[in-house]
Amino acid sequence: MILLDTNIFIYLAKGELAADSIANTDIAHASITKVEALGFPALPANELLLLTELFEESYTLDLSAAIVNQAIRLRQAKPMSLGDAIIAATALEHNLELWTANTEDFIHIEKLQLVNPMS
């Protein structure tokens, strides 16, 4: 199973990343990823539909006390957005590879497995 960052969901919905890149792979998302992606104002209807379908096919990894504590440690170590901290903490707590187009936002985190499917 892999954890997808918000930007990967968006690239999939826009067709900028081929759906076959995740074919036959169990995908998951941090609960905040759904808020970030679907909460975007003026989201085109076709992208909303595709995002909704992707989230329905993806495992939701809910925020837990362990993830919150890990996110706090990450933000104390280096300034980062709350969303990125929760996503990284979710990947670490579940020992999952994180797929993101923004590897530079996460590269400083030890033991975090990163893949940029856009490169």
Backbone as CSV, one residue per row, in Angstrom:
resi,resn,N_x,N_y,N_z,CA_x,CA_y,CA_z,C_x,C_y,C_z
1,MET,0.851,-1.179,0.000,0.000,0.000,0.000,0.892,1.236,0.000
2,ILE,0.425,2.270,-0.706,1.135,3.544,-0.762,0.202,4.657,-0.290
3,LEU,0.792,5.712,0.230,0.036,6.880,0.668,0.235,7.977,-0.368
4,LEU,-0.865,8.533,-0.854,-0.786,9.595,-1.853,-0.945,10.956,-1.198
5,ASP,-0.051,11.869,-1.551,-0.150,13.254,-1.117,-1.285,13.915,-1.905
6,THR,-1.758,15.021,-1.418,-2.861,15.747,-2.056,-2.556,16.062,-3.515
7,ASN,-1.339,16.494,-3.796,-1.018,16.881,-5.173,-1.117,15.705,-6.137
8,ILE,-0.870,14.503,-5.687,-0.969,13.338,-6.569,-2.428,13.068,-6.921
9,PHE,-3.332,13.198,-5.951,-4.761,13.066,-6.250,-5.177,14.095,-7.299
10,ILE,-4.693,15.308,-7.140,-5.055,16.383,-8.079,-4.500,16.096,-9.476
11,TYR,-3.249,15.653,-9.556,-2.671,15.323,-10.864,-3.419,14.165,-11.520
12,LEU,-3.852,13.202,-10.742,-4.637,12.096,-11.298,-5.975,12.608,-11.833
13,ALA,-6.644,13.464,-11.070,-7.952,13.989,-11.475,-7.852,14.864,-12.714
14,LYS,-6.749,15.580,-12.866,-6.557,16.456,-14.030,-6.025,15.695,-15.239
15,GLY,-5.670,14.422,-15.038,-5.105,13.640,-16.130,-3.641,13.931,-16.384
16,GLU,-2.985,14.637,-15.466,-1.567,14.961,-15.618,-0.672,13.823,-15.153
17,LEU,-1.254,12.866,-14.453,-0.583,11.636,-14.048,-1.489,10.497,-14.481
18,ALA,-0.948,9.559,-15.210,-1.748,8.454,-15.746,-2.286,7.571,-14.634
19,ALA,-3.547,7.205,-14.746,-4.190,6.341,-13.755,-3.501,4.985,-13.672
20,ASP,-2.870,4.548,-14.758,-2.204,3.250,-14.712,-0.971,3.259,-13.811
21,SER,-0.526,4.447,-13.383,0.612,4.520,-12.460,0.256,3.964,-11.079
22,ILE,-1.042,3.921,-10.774,-1.482,3.352,-9.485,-2.300,2.082,-9.676
23,ALA,-2.387,1.603,-10.918,-3.164,0.393,-11.196,-2.584,-0.790,-10.421
24,ASN,-3.454,-1.636,-9.932,-3.070,-2.838,-9.184,-2.267,-2.529,-7.926
25,THR,-2.457,-1.330,-7.386,-1.779,-0.908,-6.159,-2.830,-0.428,-5.175
26,ASP,-2.737,-0.891,-3.940,-3.621,-0.357,-2.907,-3.144,1.038,-2.556
27,ILE,-4.069,1.998,-2.624,-3.712,3.379,-2.296,-4.463,3.818,-1.043
28,ALA,-3.831,4.727,-0.324,-4.410,5.263,0.904,-4.176,6.764,0.929
29,HIS,-4.930,7.427,1.804,-4.742,8.863,1.998,-4.958,9.205,3.464
30,ALA,-4.236,10.231,3.911,-4.468,10.784,5.239,-5.790,11.534,5.192
31,SER,-6.525,11.535,6.277,-7.840,12.179,6.278,-7.763,13.647,5.853
32,ILE,-6.687,14.329,6.188,-6.561,15.745,5.812,-6.412,15.924,4.303
33,THR,-5.931,14.920,3.605,-5.765,14.996,2.157,-7.108,15.210,1.469
34,LYS,-8.118,14.538,1.961,-9.466,14.684,1.388,-9.968,16.111,1.597
35,VAL,-9.716,16.670,2.765,-10.124,18.049,3.055,-9.395,19.015,2.127
36,GLU,-8.081,18.817,1.970,-7.303,19.708,1.108,-7.772,19.637,-0.342
37,ALA,-7.987,18.442,-0.856,-8.335,18.283,-2.275,-9.768,18.694,-2.575
38,LEU,-10.714,18.227,-1.784,-12.120,18.520,-2.069,-12.545,19.888,-1.556
39,GLY,-11.768,20.481,-0.674,-12.099,21.785,-0.112,-11.611,22.949,-0.955
40,PHE,-11.003,22.653,-2.083,-10.507,23.704,-2.964,-11.688,24.461,-3.561
41,PRO,-11.702,25.799,-3.445,-12.821,26.562,-3.998,-12.846,26.511,-5.526
42,ALA,-14.027,26.537,-6.075,-14.239,26.567,-7.533,-13.639,25.353,-8.241
43,LEU,-13.688,24.203,-7.602,-13.199,22.964,-8.198,-14.111,22.589,-9.360
44,PRO,-13.553,22.418,-10.560,-14.398,22.043,-11.705,-15.150,20.736,-11.434
45,ALA,-16.366,20.652,-11.921,-17.242,19.505,-11.652,-16.612,18.184,-12.062
46,ASN,-15.929,18.157,-13.214,-15.329,16.901,-13.660,-14.197,16.454,-12.734
47,GLU,-13.410,17.402,-12.233,-12.345,17.060,-11.292,-12.921,16.627,-9.954
48,LEU,-13.996,17.283,-9.514,-14.663,16.891,-8.273,-15.148,15.452,-8.369
49,LEU,-15.742,15.099,-9.491,-16.239,13.741,-9.694,-15.086,12.738,-9.666
50,LEU,-14.015,13.025,-10.382,-12.868,12.113,-10.406,-12.200,12.002,-9.040
51,LEU,-12.050,13.120,-8.348,-11.469,13.087,-7.007,-12.327,12.261,-6.061
52,THR,-13.632,12.461,-6.125,-14.549,11.712,-5.263,-14.410,10.217,-5.515
53,GLU,-14.332,9.833,-6.783,-14.152,8.419,-7.125,-12.818,7.886,-6.611
54,LEU,-11.760,8.666,-6.761,-10.449,8.238,-6.266,-10.462,8.040,-4.753
55,PHE,-11.099,8.969,-4.040,-11.158,8.830,-2.582,-11.993,7.630,-2.161
56,GLU,-13.040,7.321,-2.919,-13.859,6.148,-2.614,-13.078,4.853,-2.809
57,GLU,-12.133,4.851,-3.740,-11.322,3.669,-4.020,-10.079,3.580,-3.138
58,SER,-9.840,4.611,-2.358,-8.646,4.711,-1.528,-9.000,4.439,-0.064
59,TYR,-8.053,3.870,0.653,-8.235,3.659,2.094,-8.023,4.979,2.824
60,THR,-8.916,5.303,3.741,-8.764,6.493,4.573,-8.014,6.117,5.841
61,LEU,-6.925,6.795,6.106,-6.166,6.585,7.332,-6.463,7.773,8.247
62,ASP,-7.337,7.520,9.201,-7.828,8.581,10.077,-6.758,9.086,11.026
63,LEU,-6.965,10.307,11.461,-6.082,10.946,12.425,-6.198,10.210,13.762
64,SER,-5.069,9.821,14.308,-5.032,9.129,15.597,-4.124,9.913,16.539
65,ALA,-4.134,9.545,17.802,-3.257,10.205,18.774,-1.793,10.021,18.386
66,ALA,-1.429,8.855,17.884,-0.042,8.599,17.481,0.357,9.500,16.310
67,ILE,-0.544,9.680,15.352,-0.256,10.549,14.208,-0.144,11.998,14.666
68,VAL,-1.036,12.435,15.537,-0.968,13.802,16.072,0.374,14.032,16.759
69,ASN,0.784,13.111,17.603,2.050,13.259,18.327,3.244,13.269,17.369
70,GLN,3.199,12.424,16.358,4.273,12.397,15.361,4.310,13.722,14.585
71,ALA,3.137,14.242,14.210,3.062,15.515,13.488,3.615,16.664,14.335
72,ILE,3.335,16.634,15.620,3.879,17.657,16.525,5.399,17.593,16.526
73,ARG,5.949,16.388,16.641,7.413,16.237,16.638,8.010,16.738,15.324
74,LEU,7.357,16.436,14.218,7.864,16.886,12.918,7.880,18.407,12.819
75,ARG,6.813,19.051,13.299,6.737,20.517,13.219,7.689,21.185,14.204
76,GLN,7.973,20.511,15.325,8.943,21.065,16.276,10.357,20.996,15.713
77,ALA,10.619,19.965,14.911,11.955,19.775,14.343,12.248,20.753,13.211
78,LYS,11.216,21.054,12.402,11.408,21.961,11.267,10.058,22.541,10.885
79,PRO,9.999,23.853,10.640,8.714,24.433,10.239,8.172,23.765,8.969
80,MET,6.906,23.391,9.023,6.230,22.814,7.865,4.738,23.017,8.051
81,SER,3.998,22.927,6.971,2.556,23.136,7.068,1.911,22.027,7.892
82,LEU,0.783,22.340,8.461,0.053,21.352,9.247,-0.333,20.158,8.381
83,GLY,-0.808,20.432,7.161,-1.194,19.348,6.262,-0.031,18.420,5.957
84,ASP,1.115,18.987,5.607,2.288,18.168,5.307,2.730,17.362,6.523
85,ALA,2.674,17.967,7.695,3.074,17.259,8.910,2.153,16.066,9.174
86,ILE,0.862,16.250,8.992,-0.080,15.150,9.216,0.096,14.064,8.166
87,ILE,0.296,14.454,6.918,0.497,13.463,5.854,1.780,12.672,6.100
88,ALA,2.865,13.348,6.419,4.130,12.654,6.694,4.006,11.756,7.918
89,ALA,3.375,12.261,8.959,3.190,11.463,10.177,2.345,10.223,9.895
90,THR,1.348,10.360,9.045,0.506,9.215,8.675,1.342,8.165,7.955
91,ALA,2.176,8.598,7.017,3.044,7.661,6.296,3.999,6.957,7.261
92,LEU,4.587,7.714,8.166,5.516,7.125,9.131,4.817,6.139,10.064
93,GLU,3.687,6.522,10.590,2.976,5.658,11.546,2.490,4.354,10.922
94,HIS,2.184,4.400,9.625,1.694,3.195,8.938,2.790,2.529,8.101
95,ASN,4.009,3.088,8.177,5.158,2.558,7.447,4.855,2.421,5.949
96,LEU,4.356,3.518,5.372,3.984,3.531,3.964,4.883,4.465,3.169
97,GLU,5.071,4.120,1.921,5.755,4.975,0.978,4.831,6.154,0.662
98,LEU,5.373,7.367,0.668,4.596,8.565,0.355,4.900,9.005,-1.061
99,TRP,3.856,9.047,-1.885,3.986,9.550,-3.253,3.621,11.018,-3.248
100,THR,4.540,11.856,-3.692,4.323,13.299,-3.729,5.141,13.921,-4.853
101,ALA,4.626,14.974,-5.411,5.395,15.743,-6.388,6.263,16.779,-5.685
102,ASN,6.057,16.945,-4.392,6.790,17.941,-3.604,7.761,17.259,-2.643
103,THR,8.665,16.463,-3.166,9.593,15.740,-2.291,10.437,16.682,-1.432
104,GLU,10.710,17.884,-1.965,11.533,18.830,-1.195,10.860,19.247,0.117
105,ASP,9.543,19.147,0.200,8.837,19.483,1.435,9.023,18.421,2.513
106,PHE,9.465,17.231,2.112,9.538,16.099,3.033,10.927,15.482,3.161
107,ILE,11.847,15.880,2.319,13.151,15.229,2.222,13.922,15.216,3.539
108,HIS,13.655,16.169,4.400,14.375,16.271,5.672,13.906,15.275,6.729
109,ILE,12.850,14.546,6.453,12.267,13.652,7.460,12.911,12.266,7.366
110,GLU,13.619,11.909,8.411,14.283,10.606,8.464,13.256,9.479,8.425
111,LYS,13.625,8.417,7.755,12.829,7.185,7.664,11.573,7.321,6.812
112,LEU,11.323,8.487,6.254,10.158,8.658,5.388,10.543,8.232,3.975
113,GLN,9.799,7.274,3.442,10.050,6.754,2.096,9.295,7.626,1.100
114,LEU,10.016,8.249,0.183,9.421,9.183,-0.777,9.560,8.688,-2.208
115,VAL,8.500,8.911,-2.994,8.516,8.641,-4.424,7.853,9.807,-5.123
116,ASN,8.491,10.313,-6.177,7.889,11.345,-7.003,7.499,10.702,-8.331
117,PRO,6.220,10.343,-8.500,5.802,9.672,-9.744,5.758,10.628,-10.936
118,MET,5.961,11.911,-10.706,5.930,12.898,-11.769,7.293,13.071,-12.436
119,SER,8.329,12.521,-11.809,9.671,12.716,-12.384,10.093,11.539,-13.225
